[in-house]
């Protein structure tokens, strides 16, 4: 529901912010409440960016604090303490909890209280919920609806889902009929996610593009800085000069299907590339057995977010062969480092980011031979991977926090009277507001 650019009429008030003239049609900044399960390393820089908007007063509410106090990640099977700031640069608080076992969040873990009171007393103009599949998020959406506060919904869901019984599918359809009446608009992270919303909430549900993005500037800058230490890292890992390197970086879980990559690696030609596997998890022992001590395959364990750019810079192609992968933000990271990417067709971002033969390759999930052939297409001759990497770097620029802020503003302008989609006075066409009766 995003149209072409148009010019808004003169604003009631102007202000100068970061060297630009901004327009306000309201007497005060819009109060936006964002509810999310826990501080997330990918989201923190986006929240800092939104907080910079002079006419958006953002307040973030977290259900759990487990990521800021250190925890054992059930996927990586290691204790994780993120080395990037998770709470700096925006206003946030942790909701009080009735139930919190100290583990990763689940449907009813933790169970928060005071959600309705925070919304009722906060003077919020809009609520943004990340997800709808926990008890807390459902209570957020229902509370906002009771208080007649517009709700924006963002989630990772796609139709590439696990098989469901007819009874579960019917239950899901009935659930979305109720949910639809409580949601003002949805924020689509990509094409697969947009199809999901249209399927379950209908073609007339207002939808705004807010693509899944990472901190492009950080990863591009980090990759450039890592280039100076490339030879040292290659020597540290014992990699032969000029030999192609394939990178996998994710949790070692069955659904990530790293075993398919190990098998495909064995099918490659005589000048077989090295394969670096960054990550840890329940499948590591099995994968090491499958590799059988092959010196061309290195298991490097879990690496924190600030360490990854060194490996992106070192490698020639990044691979994510997952099943049931709603998006795959690590693909964004790799593309920011100028890497071509090879992903399965069950990775949610592939429709948006991966163009066959241009930015990488896509293969059918579980197709080991097809994966090997995709790798050969990328690494077949000198210069092909580098050319694709340049195209990947250019492609990822369209999936940035600036696009996220623009999409969020459009959604807010649609559901909050008087709020301008673009502060500088130029806005994209937005749907006519849906009138509701008392």
N, C-alpha and C positions, 0 to 999 in steps of 0.2 A: 504494500500500500504506500509506496514511495514514488512520488511523481517528479516532474522536472522543476527546475528552480524558478522562483517568482520573487518579486520584491514586495515587502510588507509596507503598509502605510507608515507615515511618520510616527515615531514612538512618543510616549508621554514623557520619558525621562531618559537621559543619557549619562554614561559614566565612562571614565577612561580606565582600562585594565590591560596591563601588559602591552601598552603602546597602541591599543585599538579602542575605538569608540564602540561601546556596547549600549544596547537599548533595553529598556524595561517598560513593560506595559502594566506592571504591578507595583504596588507601593512597597513591597518587601520581597526578599528572595523567596523562592519556592522551597517549602520544607519537604524534603524527600527522606523517607525511612527505608533503609535497605536491610532486609533480613536474610541471613545466610548461616549455614551450619557452623562454620569455624573460620578463622583466618586462613586464607589460601594464598600460597606464594605467587600464583599467577595473577590473582585479583588485586593484591595490595597496590601495585603501581597504578592500576586502572582507577581504584578508589581515590588515590591521591590526585590523579588527573581530574576526576569529576569534582573533587573538592575545590579545585582551582576556579571553577565556574563562578563568577561573581553573583549570579542570580539563582544559584542552587545551593541551598543549605542542607548538606548531606549529613545524615546521622546513621551509623551502621550498628546493627544489633547482631551479636553472635550468640549462637546457642551453646557453643562449647569453646573452651580455651585449650584443648589438648595439643594443638599444633604449636602453641607458644610456650608450653611448659615441657616440651619433649615427650615423645611417645614412640612406641614400637609400631611401625607401619606394618600392617598385616600383609601387604603385598610385597614390600621389600624385605620383610622379616629382620629388620635392623632398627635400632633406635635412631630416630630422625630428629635433628634440631636444625631447622632451616637457617642458612647463613645469609638471608636477605631480610630486611626489616618488614615485618608483617603488620604493624600497627601504627607506624609513623605517618604523618601527613594528612590525616583525616580524623574526624571525631567518631569514636566508637565506644561501645560498652558491651559487657557480657550479661545476658539475661540470667536472672536467678533460676536455679535448677532444683527440681524435686528429685530427679533421678540422674545420677552421673556416675558410672562405674569407672571413669577414667580411661575408657577405651575410645576407639573411633566411633563417631556418631552412627546410630542406626535409626530405624523407624521411630522408636520411642525411647531412644537413648542419645542424649539426655532429654528429659522432659522439662521444659521451661514453664515458668509461670510469670504473671504480670504482663503478658503480651497485650491484652486488651487495655490495661491501664496505661501502658506506655503510649499506645496509639491515641487513646482518649485524651490524655493530658499533654501530648506533644505538639498539638496544633499542626499536624502534618497535612499537606495538600495531596500527597500521593505516596503509595507504598509500592516498593519493588521487592518481589520475593524471588530468591534463587531456588527454584524447585517447588514441587508440590507433593512429594512422595513421603514426607515425614509427618508425624503428628504435629510437630511445631509449625511447619510451613502451612499445613492445612488450617491450623488455628490462627495463624497470621492472616491468611486470606479471608477466612470467615469473620474474623474480628474487624478487618478493614471494611468488609462488605456491610456489616452491621452498623458501622460508624459512617457509612456512605463515603468512604475514602477510595478514590480510584486505585485499582491494583494493576501493576505491570508484572507479568510473569516471564521469567527466563529459565530455561532448563536445557539439558543436553540431549534429551530424548530423540530417538529416530525410529523409523519403522523397521530398521534392521535389528529386530528384537528376537529374543528367545521365543521358541514356540509356546503358544498358550492353548489351553483347552477351550472349547466353545463356551463353557461356563465362565471362564476367566475373561474371555473377550467380551462377552455380554456384560459382565460386571464392570469392566473397564469403560465400555460405552456409556453405561448408566452413570458411572462416576463423573465422566467428562460432561455429561448433560448438566449435572449439578454445578460442576466447577465453572462451566462457561458463564453461567449467570453471575458469578462473583468476580470475574476477571474483566478488566476494561480493555486490555490490549496485551499482546505477546511480543517478546523480543527474540527474533530468530537469529541463532548463531551461525546458520549456514543453510544451504539448500535442503539437505536431508532433514534438518530440524524443522524447516518451514513446511515441508510436506507432512510431517508429523502433526504440526498444529492444524493444518488445513483438514487433515483426515479426521482428527478427533474433536476439533472445536468449530469446524465449518469454514467455508470460503469467506463468509462475511465477518469473521473475527478480525478486528484490526491488528495488523502485523507490521512491525518495524525492524529493519535490519540493524542488528547489533552484533557483528561477527565476533567469533571467538578470536582473541588476539593475545599476544604476549607483549612485553616491553621491547618493541622492535629496536629502539635506540640503544637500549642496554645490550641486547644480544649482538647487534651489528658492531657496536663499539668494542665489546669484549672479544669478538672474533678477530677484529683488526689488531687489537692489542696482543692476542695470542699468537699471531703470525710470527712475532719476533722469537718466540720460544719453540717454534715448530720442530726445528732440527734437534733441539735438546730433548723434546718429548719423544720424538721418533727414536733417538738413541737410547733413551731410558727404557722404552718398550722393546728394544731390539728389532726394530722394523728396518728392512732393507730400503735404501734410498730409491725413490722413484717407483716403488712397488705400490700398486693400488690398495686402498684400505676401505673396507666396508664397515659401517658403524651401526650397531643396535644399541639403543639406550632406553630402557624401560624396566618395569617390574618383571621379574622372571616368574610369570604365572602362566598356566596352561593357555588361557585365552589370548595371551600376547603372541603365542605360536612362534616363539624363538626357535623351537625344534625344527620348524619348516625351513627357517633360514640356515640352520646348521646343515640340514640335509641338502638344500639347494647349493650351498657352498661347496659341498663335495662333488657336485655335478659340473662345476666350472672347469674350464680348460687347464692346460698344463701350466700356464702362467697365472695360477690361482691367486687371487688377492688375499690379503690378510683380513681376518674378521675380528673386530673388537666388540666384545659384549660388555656393556656398562650397565650395571644393575644387580640386584640380588632378589632372592625370593625362594619360594617353595620348589621351583623347578630347577634350581641351579645344579643340584647333585645329578639329576637325570640328564641335564644338558652336558655336564662334564663327562658323564659316562658315554653319551652319544658322540661327543667329540673325540673320545678315545685317545686323548693326549696329543691330538694334532697340533703341531707347533705353530700352524698358521691361524689358530683360534686362541684368542686371549680373553680370559674372564677377569674383568677389572673391578668387580664389586660395585657397591653403591657409591655414587659421587654426588656431591651437593650441587645446587643449581649454578653457583658461580664457577664451578670446576668444568662444567660441560662445554663451554666455548672452546677450551683447549682441544677437546676431542673432535668437536665439529670442524675446527680449523685443520686438523691433521688428516681428516678422512676425505674420500672422494665421492661417496654416496651414502645416504642414510636410508635405513630400511625399517619399516614398521608393518609386520605381517599379521596384525591382530584380527581376531574375531570379536564382534560386539564392542567395537571401539566407538563411542559416541562422537568424538572429534579427534583427539590426538594432538595436544598442544606442543608436544615435543617436535612434531613436524614443522610447526611455525618456527621454533627455535633453530632447527637445522637449516631451513630456507633463509633465515636471517644471516646465517653464516655463509650463504652462497653455495649450499649443497643441493644437488638434485636428490629427489626422494622417490623411493619405491615403496608403495603401500598396497595392502590388499583392498579389494572393493568393499570390505566391511568396515573400513576406517572412515568415519563420518566426514572428515575434512577433504576427502579425495575429490569430490565433485567441485569444490570451491578452489582448491589449491593446486591439484596435480593435473597437468595437461600432458597427455601422452606424447612423448617425444620432444616435449618443449621444456617442462620443468621436472620431468621424471617419468615414471611408469606406474601403471596399475595392473594388478593380476588378480585372478579369482582366489578368494580366501581358501587356504588349504591346498592350493595347487603348487606343489613343490617344483615340478618341471617348469611351470609357467613363471614362477619366481626366478628360477635360474636363468631362463630366457630373458626376463626383464632386466636382470643384472647384466647380462651379456650385451643387451642393447645399449645400456648406459656406459659400460666399460669397454665396448668393443674396440675402440680405437682412440688414440690420444686426441684430446681436445673436446670430445663429445660431452664428457661429464662437466668440464669447465664451462662449456657453452650453456648447458642446461642449468648449471649453478647460477650463472648470471641471470638467466630468465627467472629462476626461482626467487632470487633476491629481489628482482623487480616486481614479481607477482605479490610477494608478501607485503609490500608497501601499501597495498589496498586493504589490508587486514590489520588495522592499527587502532590504537586507543582514540585517535581523532575520529575515525569512522564510528567507533562505539559511542563517543560523546554525542556525535551528530544524530545517531539513531535514537539514543535515549532522549535527547531534546525533542525530537519529532514526536515521540510517544507521549512525552509530558505535555507538549503543546496541544496534542489531540484531546487529552483527557482533563487538562486543567485550564479553565478559561483565563485568558489574559497572559498566558505564558508564551513567550516567543521561541520558535524552534531554533533560530540562530540569533545570538546576541547582537551581531553586527548589523542586523536588519535585513538579511537575505535568508529566505527559508525555502525549503523544498515543499512542494504541495503536499498537504496532508488531508486525510479524509474528513468529511464533515462530521462534527461531533454527534454522537448518538444521544438522542434525548431520552431521558428516563422520567417516568411519571411517579408521583408520590402514591 
